[in-house]
Amino acid sequence: MNKQPIGFLDSGVGGLTVVKEALRQLPHEDIVFIGDQARLPYGPRPAQQVQAFTWQLTRFLLKQNIKMLVFACNTATADALEIIKPQLQIPVVGVILPGARAAIKATKNRRIGVIATEGTIKSAAYQQAIQRRDPQLQVLSLAVPKFVTLVESGQYNRPIARKIVAEMLQPFVGSGIDTLILGCTHYPLLRPLIQDFLGPEVQLIDSGAEAVSEVSVLLDYFEITNQNLAHHGQAHFYTTASPKMFDQIASDWLDLRDLKAQQVNVTQEE
């Protein structure tokens, strides 16, 4: 039995979509989440800076005695996971490979779309992950940075969101894709609008939810599952910015009462 928590990191609140899935799939596991809202978005930042920020978040979570680390951020996964993972003594999971595998399995016409931040699209991480497994698959990638702003500002369920989603996804009209990877953990908060615009024939892949399925498998593989079935998992939330907006979005998305995030400074985590 292993009662240590699982750590989740993200550039902001988007990683809460991964936490939501973790709360559903892993109800007996404790969770520690940190969102770096003070320095978002990560997408436009140079890879070296993303790596430095991600290291700081990682060190903060390691101090919480975590047993596994989840990069609940596509940009951090693309730019920092392969640098940080080999240096840790605990399992580390990113969101890109699970999302790519799910898309390959889902597509029928072999045309896959990817939407993500500028950083993730520039890295070509999804395209490489997909085409390493099947070079014949077509991958159409599109950066949609405004989606992160919509979510972080709490406007993802307001009328302006529908207009922006339609504008940003216009390049996919007539593209023939039958599968779309939501390559940023913020994007599932806009899922109903994305699905409505693209139509029911396009299957949406939530890379974060797929990553949690991998976490579940690895907990068993490394024999670090909390096997106390009487334990109701506890979630602790931290943010590098003001907790007010975080609490509002997190409470709405996770349906958790009395959620109170704690503000922390991670810049000294060297």
C-alpha positions as CSV (number, residue, x, y, z in Angstrom):
1,M,0.0,0.0,0.0
2,N,1.4,3.4,-1.0
3,K,-0.4,6.5,0.5
4,Q,1.9,9.1,-1.2
5,P,0.1,11.5,-3.5
6,I,0.4,11.8,-7.3
7,G,1.7,15.2,-8.4
8,F,0.2,17.1,-11.4
9,L,1.7,20.3,-12.9
10,D,0.4,22.7,-15.5
11,S,1.0,26.2,-16.8
12,G,-2.5,27.2,-15.4
13,V,-5.9,25.8,-14.7
14,G,-6.0,23.6,-17.9
15,G,-4.4,20.7,-16.0
16,L,-7.6,20.5,-13.9
17,T,-9.2,18.6,-16.8
18,V,-6.6,15.9,-16.1
19,V,-7.2,16.1,-12.4
20,K,-11.0,15.7,-13.0
21,E,-10.3,12.4,-14.9
22,A,-7.9,11.3,-12.1
23,L,-10.6,11.9,-9.5
24,R,-12.9,9.7,-11.5
25,Q,-10.5,6.9,-12.4
26,L,-8.4,6.9,-9.2
27,P,-10.9,7.7,-6.4
28,H,-8.6,6.3,-3.6
29,E,-5.5,8.3,-4.6
30,D,-4.4,11.6,-3.1
31,I,-3.5,14.3,-5.6
32,V,-1.4,17.5,-5.4
33,F,-1.8,19.9,-8.3
34,I,0.1,23.1,-9.1
35,G,-0.8,25.6,-11.8
36,D,1.8,28.3,-12.8
37,Q,-0.8,31.0,-13.5
38,A,1.6,33.8,-12.7
39,R,3.7,32.9,-15.8
40,L,1.2,31.5,-18.3
41,P,0.9,31.0,-21.1
42,Y,3.8,28.6,-21.7
43,G,3.1,28.2,-25.4
44,P,4.9,31.3,-26.8
45,R,7.9,30.9,-24.5
46,P,11.3,29.6,-25.6
47,A,11.8,25.9,-24.8
48,Q,14.6,26.7,-22.4
49,Q,12.4,28.9,-20.3
50,V,9.6,26.3,-20.3
51,Q,12.2,23.8,-19.0
52,A,13.3,26.1,-16.2
53,F,9.8,26.8,-15.1
54,T,8.8,23.1,-15.3
55,W,11.8,22.2,-13.1
56,Q,10.7,24.7,-10.5
57,L,7.2,23.2,-10.4
58,T,8.7,19.7,-10.3
59,R,10.9,20.5,-7.4
60,F,7.9,22.0,-5.5
61,L,5.9,18.8,-6.1
62,L,8.8,16.5,-5.0
63,K,8.8,18.3,-1.7
64,Q,5.2,17.1,-1.3
65,N,6.6,13.6,-1.3
66,I,4.8,12.5,-4.5
67,K,5.1,8.9,-5.8
68,M,4.4,9.8,-9.5
69,L,4.6,13.0,-11.5
70,V,2.1,13.9,-14.3
71,F,2.9,16.6,-16.8
72,A,-0.6,17.9,-17.2
73,C,0.6,20.4,-19.8
74,N,1.3,19.7,-23.4
75,T,3.9,22.4,-23.8
76,A,5.8,21.2,-20.7
77,T,5.6,17.7,-22.0
78,A,6.9,18.7,-25.4
79,D,9.8,20.9,-24.1
80,A,10.8,19.5,-20.8
81,L,9.7,15.9,-20.1
82,E,12.6,14.2,-21.9
83,I,15.0,16.4,-19.9
84,I,13.5,16.0,-16.5
85,K,12.2,12.4,-16.6
86,P,15.6,10.7,-16.6
87,Q,16.7,12.6,-13.6
88,L,13.9,11.6,-11.3
89,Q,13.5,8.4,-9.3
90,I,9.7,8.2,-9.6
91,P,7.6,7.5,-12.7
92,V,6.8,10.5,-14.9
93,V,3.9,10.6,-17.3
94,G,3.3,13.2,-20.1
95,V,0.1,13.8,-22.2
96,I,1.4,13.6,-25.7
97,L,2.1,9.9,-26.2
98,P,-1.2,8.7,-24.7
99,G,-3.1,11.2,-26.9
100,A,-1.2,10.2,-30.0
101,R,-1.9,6.5,-29.4
102,A,-5.6,7.1,-28.8
103,A,-5.8,9.2,-32.0
104,I,-4.1,6.4,-34.1
105,K,-6.6,3.9,-32.7
106,A,-9.6,6.1,-33.3
107,T,-9.0,7.4,-36.9
108,K,-10.8,5.6,-39.7
109,N,-9.7,7.6,-42.7
110,R,-6.1,8.2,-41.5
111,R,-6.5,12.0,-41.3
112,I,-5.8,13.4,-37.8
113,G,-6.0,17.0,-36.7
114,V,-4.1,18.5,-33.7
115,I,-4.8,21.7,-32.0
116,A,-2.4,23.0,-29.4
117,T,-0.3,26.0,-28.2
118,E,2.3,27.6,-30.4
119,G,5.1,25.8,-28.5
120,T,3.6,22.3,-28.8
121,I,2.8,22.8,-32.5
122,K,6.3,24.2,-33.2
123,S,7.9,21.2,-31.5
124,A,5.9,18.8,-33.9
125,A,5.7,16.4,-30.9
126,Y,2.3,15.0,-31.8
127,Q,3.1,14.7,-35.5
128,Q,6.4,12.8,-34.7
129,A,4.7,10.6,-32.1
130,I,2.0,9.6,-34.6
131,Q,4.1,9.2,-37.7
132,R,6.8,7.2,-35.8
133,R,4.1,4.6,-35.4
134,D,2.6,5.0,-38.9
135,P,4.3,7.2,-41.4
136,Q,1.3,7.0,-43.7
137,L,-1.0,8.8,-41.4
138,Q,-1.7,12.5,-42.3
139,V,-1.5,15.0,-39.5
140,L,-2.8,18.5,-39.8
141,S,-1.6,20.8,-36.9
142,L,-3.0,24.1,-35.9
143,A,-2.0,26.5,-33.1
144,V,-5.0,28.0,-31.3
145,P,-3.4,30.1,-28.5
146,K,-6.6,32.1,-27.9
147,F,-8.3,29.0,-26.4
148,V,-5.9,29.2,-23.3
149,T,-6.9,32.8,-22.8
150,L,-10.6,32.0,-22.9
151,V,-10.2,29.4,-20.3
152,E,-7.9,31.3,-17.9
153,S,-10.1,34.4,-18.0
154,G,-13.2,32.3,-17.2
155,Q,-14.9,33.1,-20.5
156,Y,-15.0,29.5,-21.8
157,N,-18.8,29.3,-21.2
158,R,-19.7,32.8,-22.5
159,P,-21.0,33.7,-26.0
160,I,-17.6,35.1,-27.1
161,A,-16.1,31.6,-26.8
162,R,-18.3,30.2,-29.6
163,K,-17.2,33.0,-31.9
164,I,-13.5,32.5,-31.2
165,V,-13.7,28.7,-31.5
166,A,-15.4,29.1,-34.9
167,E,-12.7,31.6,-36.1
168,M,-9.7,29.6,-34.9
169,L,-10.9,26.2,-36.2
170,Q,-11.9,27.5,-39.7
171,P,-8.8,26.0,-41.3
172,F,-10.2,22.5,-40.5
173,V,-13.3,23.1,-42.6
174,G,-13.1,20.8,-45.6
175,S,-9.9,19.2,-44.3
176,G,-11.4,15.7,-44.1
177,I,-10.1,14.9,-40.6
178,D,-12.1,12.4,-38.7
179,T,-10.1,12.7,-35.4
180,L,-8.9,15.8,-33.5
181,I,-6.5,15.7,-30.7
182,L,-7.1,18.4,-28.0
183,G,-3.4,19.0,-27.6
184,C,-3.7,21.3,-24.6
185,T,-5.2,20.4,-21.3
186,H,-7.1,23.7,-21.3
187,Y,-9.1,22.7,-24.4
188,P,-11.5,20.1,-23.0
189,L,-13.2,23.0,-21.2
190,L,-14.2,24.2,-24.7
191,R,-15.1,20.7,-25.9
192,P,-18.8,21.2,-26.4
193,L,-18.1,24.2,-28.7
194,I,-15.4,22.4,-30.6
195,Q,-17.5,19.4,-31.2
196,D,-20.5,21.5,-32.3
197,F,-18.3,23.4,-34.8
198,L,-16.6,20.3,-36.3
199,G,-19.7,18.1,-36.2
200,P,-20.4,14.6,-34.7
201,E,-18.4,12.9,-37.4
202,V,-15.1,14.2,-35.9
203,Q,-14.0,12.3,-32.8
204,L,-12.2,14.4,-30.2
205,I,-9.3,13.0,-28.2
206,D,-8.7,14.3,-24.8
207,S,-4.9,13.8,-24.3
208,G,-5.2,14.5,-20.6
209,A,-7.8,11.8,-20.0
210,E,-5.7,9.3,-22.0
211,A,-2.7,10.1,-19.8
212,V,-4.7,9.3,-16.6
213,S,-5.4,5.8,-18.1
214,E,-1.7,5.4,-18.4
215,V,-1.2,6.6,-14.8
216,S,-3.6,3.9,-13.7
217,V,-1.6,1.2,-15.5
218,L,1.7,2.4,-14.1
219,L,0.4,2.5,-10.6
220,D,-0.2,-1.2,-10.8
221,Y,3.0,-1.9,-12.7
222,F,5.2,-0.2,-10.1
223,E,3.0,-1.6,-7.3
224,I,2.4,1.8,-5.8
225,T,-1.4,1.9,-5.8
226,N,-3.1,3.0,-2.7
227,Q,-5.0,-0.2,-1.9
228,N,-6.9,1.2,1.0
229,L,-10.4,1.1,-0.6
230,A,-11.9,2.8,2.4
231,H,-9.7,5.9,1.8
232,H,-11.4,8.7,-0.1
233,G,-8.7,10.5,-2.1
234,Q,-7.8,14.1,-1.1
235,A,-6.9,16.8,-3.5
236,H,-4.6,19.8,-2.7
237,F,-4.3,22.7,-5.1
238,Y,-1.6,25.3,-5.4
239,T,-1.2,28.3,-7.8
240,T,1.6,30.8,-8.4
241,A,-1.0,33.6,-8.9
242,S,-4.1,34.8,-7.0
243,P,-6.2,31.9,-6.0
244,K,-9.5,33.7,-6.6
245,M,-9.9,32.9,-10.3
246,F,-8.4,29.5,-9.8
247,D,-10.9,28.6,-7.2
248,Q,-13.8,29.8,-9.3
249,I,-12.8,27.8,-12.4
250,A,-11.7,24.7,-10.3
251,S,-14.9,24.6,-8.3
252,D,-17.0,24.9,-11.4
253,W,-15.1,22.3,-13.4
254,L,-14.4,19.8,-10.6
255,D,-17.7,20.3,-8.7
256,L,-15.8,20.4,-5.4
257,R,-17.2,22.3,-2.6
258,D,-15.1,24.6,-0.5
259,L,-12.1,24.3,-2.8
260,K,-9.4,26.6,-1.6
261,A,-6.1,26.8,-3.5
262,Q,-3.0,28.1,-1.8
263,Q,-0.7,30.6,-3.5
264,V,3.0,29.6,-3.5
265,N,6.2,31.1,-4.9
266,V,8.2,28.5,-6.8
267,T,10.9,30.8,-8.2
268,Q,13.3,29.8,-5.4
269,E,12.9,26.0,-6.2
270,E,16.4,25.6,-7.7
